[in-house]
């Protein structure tokens, strides 16, 4: 399966990225044979912004960015499009 994936985080440690790929396969969401990563813009770190609001901002931004990325690639090449958000607990949440 070929997957177009958007990560709603500025940058990510390679070991965490590998952990995420393994987690995807372990949970049988998708078999990751190829990943085209789309980096989304950073979310505010203003302490006055609640975690819930920050998460909502991240999801909205990820949705915008993956739509923009989708215009740049042939979607017929992909069996799945996965949007991913990064939580404070360092666990990845997959939204198939």
Secondary structure as GFF3:
##gff-version 3
##sequence-region A 1 96
A	DSSP	beta_strand	2	8	.	.	.	ID=ss1
A	DSSP	alpha_helix	14	26	.	.	.	ID=ss2
A	DSSP	beta_strand	34	39	.	.	.	ID=ss3
A	DSSP	alpha_helix	51	72	.	.	.	ID=ss4
A	DSSP	three_ten_helix	75	77	.	.	.	ID=ss5
A	DSSP	beta_strand	80	86	.	.	.	ID=ss6
A	DSSP	beta_strand	92	95	.	.	.	ID=ss7
###
